[in-house]
Amino acid sequence: MPRNALEQVPMSDIRLEMQGIGKQYGPNWVLRDVDLRLNAGQVLALLGENGAGKSTLVKILSGAVLPDRGQVILDGHPLAEGDPAVARRRGVAIVYQELSVCPDLSIEANVLLGVEQHRGTWLRPHLQRPRIREVFRRLGHPHVDLHQPVGLLSIGMQQLVEIARALLNEARVLVLDEPTSSLPAADAQRLFATVRRLAEDGLSVIYISHFMEEIRQLCDSYLVLRDGRVAGHGMLTHPSADSADSPTRAASDNRSIVQLMVGRDVADLYPSVPHVVGEPVLDLQGVSGERLAGPIDITIRRGEIFGIAGLVGAGRTELLRQVFALDPARSGKVMLRGQPMPATTRGRLLKGLGLVSENRKTDGLALQRSITDNITLSRLEPYHRLGWLNESRRRQAATKLMKRMQVKADDADDSVDRLSGGNQQKVALARMLHQQADVWLLDEPTRGIDVGTKAEIYRLIGELAAAGTTLVLVSSYFPELLRLCDRIAVLARGRLVAVRPAKEWNEHELMLAAMGSDLSLHAEHRSSTAD
């Protein structure tokens, strides 16, 4: 559907209406009077800060949550409330940020889950194989090996398996929740192309993302939630790529949408905090490991924001885990202020290293423990007295850091697994503040974080650097690295490709380096072009 044609869509082409949706938990309304309309072939961006109500709205659409008010109308007929099976049969499909694939089963088995044809106790997948082939043809992968285990696929291909399952079930409304949060740029572009093809075929898409560049590139329109209400909605303008005012218009649109999301003007999503880079602090000498080819030699200085770029599988996470002694070393040394670091994770933590893990759910947080425990357990010394823990002081300290990081929760004793992903990430950062680490190892710290909170985290990073903290920042989002970092290193296939001041990089060269291209040849070409 042409981007400028949505307002001309006749009422008969309305695919989905959510009318006056309200949801209350105890005395708190998490959604109130929310209206959403989605046309056939439309790609709608559903936006809002963490905790704005996006997830609850999607769960109501999927049938997983019963609304207290309002109704959902699909193709002109009310959708039965609180019944996910009915929602699926009616054509509602959700691809969540945390994928729900069975890694040990084949692609074919994953696509057929729940809709297998059988005779008695015998499954008959061959009867549906032609339809599966047709689905993958629509997705641009006509020759995929249907017998390959899904666990061997990239995250991008695993997402396509979930989308294929939705299409096999004849989905009419597809919800994609933060689909690019774990994808390299090339896979993200392939996903966008897939979504466009599906929309042209009439599929309606609700797209949830915190990346404004993605939203402008892919979506036709937007709806913003703030504090459980609709804060605004509208069409997205898509000025011509060769128009001189395109960047200005894009920046204006982005600022307006962000202001709707956060309820205030965010003057700069990348606030600049002046800081001075000092003497060497962290020195990696010939570091390699079982999952890191290496050897890697890097020296990082006091007050420096040091970025690490690379594609998925390049060794970025493995390098941080090596530095934090989570993975066994094969060779090399990790030095702190000229002294060898202890061989254990606990020893390095006590020396002032701290890590915010890429995967907060598995090794970044204790999900079943309280917010207080998660923030304070890495430094309990202030609360010890004669062998007893002062729980009141510990709770007070956690509450203070919750307020500083604006964690949305009822109480510091709440279990972390009850929080949204963004608020869980804030708890992980609050733990680092409480730990008072001298060296912060940050692995994708803004993944799944809304734009308003990103700006706050960026400012925190700048303030820490200004106070003399050393920060190592791994990110798949190149603009983040270019705007925040003093220097950026690029890894490819577990090896160090290059280290340069951030001002000497651009997104194109970062991608070339991450793909293992010869940067010297590129530099020569750029020089000859300039001449």
N, C-alpha and C positions, 0 to 999 in steps of 0.2 A: 504494500500500500504506500503511495507517495506520502512523504512526510507532511506536506501542506494540505492533504485531503481529509484529515481526520475530522475536522469540524463539519465536513459535508456528508459524513456517513449517515445514512438514514437510520431511523430508530429500529428498523427491522434487523439491522446489522449489529445491534448491541449484543455482545456475547455474555457479559457478566455484569450484574449490578449487586452491590452490597449497600443496603439501605439502612441508615440509622443504627449502625452496629454499636452496641455497647457491651462492655464486659467488666464485671466487678469482682475483685478478690477482697473479701472482708469489707472494710469501709472504703477501700481505695478503688476508684474507677481507672482501669488501665486503658480502656477505650470508651469514648463517649461520642455518640452521634456522628459516626464516621460513615461517609458516603463515598463509594468508589464505582466508577463506570469504566468498562473495558470493551472496546469494539473488536470486531473480527479483524485480525491482521495487525492489531495495534501492539506496540512495545511500550509499556508504561513503566517508568522508573518510580519505585516506591521508596521514598527517602525519609530520613529522620535519624536523630541521634540514637545511640544505644539506650533502650528503655523507653523509646517513644511509642511503642505499641505495634511495630511492624510484625514481629514474630507472632504475637497474639492474633492479629488480623489474619495472617496466613494460616494459622492453626484453625481458626474458625472456618475459613474457606475450605480447608482440607477435611473438616469434620472431626478433627481431633479435640476441639474445644467447643463447648456450647455457648453461644452468646446469651446474654441476659436481656438484650434488646435487639430489635432489627431483624432483617431477613436477608438471605442470599438468594438471588434469582439467576439461574443459568439457562440461557437460550429461551427466556421468556417464562420459565417454570420455576417455582420455588425449589430450592435444594434442601433435602432432608437434613436437619441439624444433628450434629453429634454422631455421624455415621461415616467414618472414612471409607468404608467399602462402597457405599452409595456414591460418595463424591468421586471415587476413582472410576466407577462404572459410568458416571455422567460425564467424565472427561477432564477431571481436575488432577493435575500431576504436579508434585513438588520435588524439586531437586535441591536438597539442603546443602549448606556449606560443609557439614560433616557427612560425607557420602555414605550411602547405605548399600554397599555392594558386598558380596560374599567372595573374598579374595581367592579361596581355594576352588571355587566353581568356575566353569568355563563362561565365556562371553554369552553363548547361547543359553546356558542354564540361568544366568543372571537376568537376561532379558525376559525369560519365560516365567520367572518366579511368580507364583500365584495365578497364572493363567495357562498352565500346562494342559495340553489335551492328553487324555489317557483312555485306555480300555481296561476296565477292571483295575488291577494294581500296576499295569504296565504303562509307563509314559511313552508318548509317541511324538517326540520333538521334530521328527522329519516332516510331519504334516504341516508344521508352522515355519519350517526353515525358509521356504520361498518368501514368506511375508517378512521374516527377519532380514533377509538379503535386501528386500525392497526398502526397508526402513534404513539400513545402513547406506544404501545408495542415495537416499534423500539426504543423509547426513554427510555425504561426500566421501564415504569409505566403502565402496562396493566390493572390495576384495579382502576385507578383514577376515582373519582366521577365527571362525566362531568357536573353535575348540580350545583356543588359548586361555589359560587361567587368567582371570581378571587381575589377580595380584601381581602379575608380571607386566601390566600396562602402566603407562604414565598416568598421572592424576587427570590430565586432560582427556585421555581416552576413557578413563573410568567414568568421567562425567558424561561422555558421549554414550556409554553403555546405559547409564540411568535415563538419559534423554531417549535412547532407543526403546527402553522399556515403556516409557510414557507414550511414545508414538505407536508402539504395537498395541497399546491399550486404547488407541484412538483418542488421545488427549486433545482437548479443545482449548484448555487454559493451562499454560505451563508457567510455573513459578520457579525462577532461578534465584537462589539465595546466596549472595556473595560468591558467584561461580568462579571468579578469577583470583580469589585470595591466595590460592596455592599454585597458580599457573605462571609459567614464564611467558614473556611477551608474545612469542610466536604462537603458542597454544591459545592464548587469549584471543588473538586475531582470528584464528581458525574457528573458535567458538562464536565470535561475532558474526562471521560469515554464515555459520550454520543457523544462528538465530534469525538473521535477515532472510535466509531462504525459507525458513519455516513460517515467518510472518507473511512473506509473499504468497505462501500456500494457504493463508487464512488462519494459521494458529495465532491465538492471543497470548501475549507474554507479559508477565509481571516480573520486572528485573530489579533486584535489590542489590545496591552497591554503594560504597562510600567513595568511589573514585569518580570525580566530576568529569574527567576526560572520557571515561568509558560511557557515562550517561549521555554526554553530548554526541558521542560518536554513534551510539546504537539506538537510543530511545527516541520516540516520537513526542512523548509528553511526560509529565511528572506529577506526582501527588506527594505532598510533604506532611508527615505527622509530627506533632510536637506535644508532649505530655498527654498522649492519648486522643488528641483532637486533630482534625484537618487544619493545618496552618496555612495551606495554599496549594494551588494546582494550576497547571497551564500547559501550553504547547512549548516545545523547545525550538528555538530558532537555530537554523543550520545555514549560516552565511556561506557564500561561495568560498572555496579554498583560496582562490586568487584575489579575493576582495581585500583591499587594504585595511578595512576596519574590522576584519574577522577577529583578530586577537583581542581588540578592545571590546567588541560585542560579547565575545565568549567570556571575558573576565567580568563584564557587567552582569551577564546572566548568572555566572557562577556565584558572584557575591550576593545577588538577590536571593538565590535558592538557599545558600548557606545561612543567610540572615533569617529566612523562614525556619530553617532547621533548628538554629540555636537561640532564636529570639533576640538576637542582638547583631550588630555589625561586626564581622570579623575582618578587620582592616588588612591583616596579612596572615595567610595560612602558614607562612614560614617566617615567624618573627625572628628578627636578627638580634642576637644578644652578643655584644662584643666580648671577646675572650682572648687571652694571650696563651700561646703555645710555649711550653717551657722545656725543661730538660727531659732526657729519655727516662721512661718509667718501665714499660713492658717491652721486653726484648725476646723475640722468637728466633732461635738459632737452629737451622736445619731440622725443623719440626716435621715429622711424618708419623703416620699411624696405620693401623690395620685397615681403616676406611679412608685414609688420607694419603695420597701418593707422595706429595711433597717432593723434595724437602723445601720448606718455606722459611724464609728469613725476612723478618719485619721488625722494625723498631718504632714504637708508638710513644708519644711524649705526653707530659703532664698538660692537662687542659686541652688536649687535642680531641676532636671528633673525627675518628678514623673510620671511613666507610669500606665495606667489603661487598663487591658486586659479583654477579655470576648467575648462570642459569641453574635451574633445579638439577641437583646431582653434581654441581661443580666442586663441592667440598666446603662450602661456607659454614654450614651447621657443624660439619665434622671438625673444622678448624677450631671453632669456639669450644666444642666439647673436649677437644684435645687440650686446649689451653686451661680448661677448668678441671682437667684430669678425670673426666667422665668416661673417656675411651682410653684403652691402653696405648702407650706410646711405642713406636718402633725405633725412633731415633730422635736426636735433637734435645735442646734444652729450652725451658721457659724461665726467663730471668725477670726478677722484679727489683728495680733500682740496683742492678748489678749483682744481685744475690740469687742463687738458684732457688726455685720455688719448691715447696714440699711435693712429694709424689702423690699425695692423696687429695681428693676433693675437699675434705674437711680442712686439711692443712692450708689449702689455697684460699678457702673461704675465710679462715682466721687471719690470713695475711692481707685480706682486703679485696679479694676478687669476688664478684657477684655475677650471676647469670640470669637473664630473663630468657627462658626457653622458647623456641619456635612453637612447640606443641605444649600449650599450657595445660591441656587436659590429661596428658599422660605423664609428663615429668616436670611441669612447671608449677603445679599447685597440688595441694592435698584436698581434693574436691569434697570429701566427706567431712573435713574439719571446718572449724569456724573461721570467719574472717580474721579474728584476733590471732588464732593459731598461725594462719598462713602469713600474716604480717610479721609476727614476733618470734617465731620458733628458731630462726637463724641467728638470733642474738638475744639470749635470755638473761645474760649477766646482770642487767640493770634491775631485774625483778627478783633475784635470789637474795634470801636473807635467812641464814641459819638453816639451810636445807629446804626452805619453803619458798614457793612462788607467790608473789603478791599479785593475785589475779586482778584485783581492782586497778592497780597501776598499769598492768599489761593491757587491760581493756581500754583504759583512758588513752594510752599511747596509740593503740590501734584506731580508736575513734578519731583522734586528732589527725592521723594520716588519712583516714577515710575522707574527712572533710577537705583536706588539702588536695586529694586526688579526685574529689567529687564522686566518690563511689555511691551509687544509688542502691541503698539497702536500708531495711528497717532498723537493723541493730548490728553491732560488731560481733554478736554471738551467732548471727545467721550463718548457715552452711554455705560455702562458696559455690556448691553446685546449683544453688537456687538463683545465682546471679546470671545476667546476660553475659555473652562472651566479652563484650567491651568492658564491662565492670569487673569481670575476672582478670582481664589484662591490667586494669588499674590497680587491683590488689597485688598483682605480681610486681608492679613498679613501686607500690607503697612498701612492699617487703624490702626492696633494694634501698629505699630511703631510710628505713628503720635499721637496716644492716650497717648503714654508713660506709658502704664499699668505696674504696679508692679507685678501683677499675671496674667499670660497668661493661659487661658483655651483653649486648642487646641483639637478639635474633628475631627479626621481623616484629619489632615492638608495637607497630601500629596496625598489624593485620586485624581486620574485622572491627576497626575503631572508626567512629563517625568523624566527620571533618572538624567539628568544633573541638572534640577531644584531641584530635591529632594536633591541632594548633597548640593546645595546652601542653601536650607531651613534647612537642618541638621546643616550646619555650623552656620546659623543664630541662631538656637536654642542654640547651644553651646556657641556662643558669648554672647547671652542674659544671660545665666546662669552664665558665667564668670563675667558679669557686676552686678550680684546680683539679677537678675529677677528670680522669681519663676515660673516654668512651669509645668502644668498638661497636659499630653499627652495621649489622647485616640487613639488607633490604633488597627485595625483588623489584621495588618501585624506584626506578632510576631518578625521577625528579626529586624524590626525597633525599637521596644521597647527594645529588648535585647542589641542592639548596642548603643542606645542613652541614656537610662535612668539610674539613680542612684538606684532607687527602683521601683518595679512593684507590683501593687495590682491587684488581680483578682476578678471580680464580676461574680456571677452566680445567676440567678433568682432574681435579685435585692438585693442580699446580698453580703457582703464582705467575700470572702473565705480565702484569705491569703495576707499578705504583706511581701515581702522579698527584700533584695538587688538584683539587676539585675544579678549579677554574680552567684547567687545561683539558678537561674532559667535556664531551657532550653526550647526549643519549645515543646518537648513532655510533660514536666511537666506543662507548661502553658495550653496546650490543656486539659490535665487531670483535672486540677483545674477548667478551664472554663466549663467543662462538669459536674462539681460537684463531681468528684472522691475524695476519701479519700486520701489525700497526705501523711498522716502519714503511711498508709499501703504501699503506693508506696515507701516511703523512707526506710521502713524496708526491702522491697523486694530488693531495689537497694543495701542496705548495705549488705544483706546476699549474694547477687550475687557477690559483690566485694570481700567478704571474701572467 
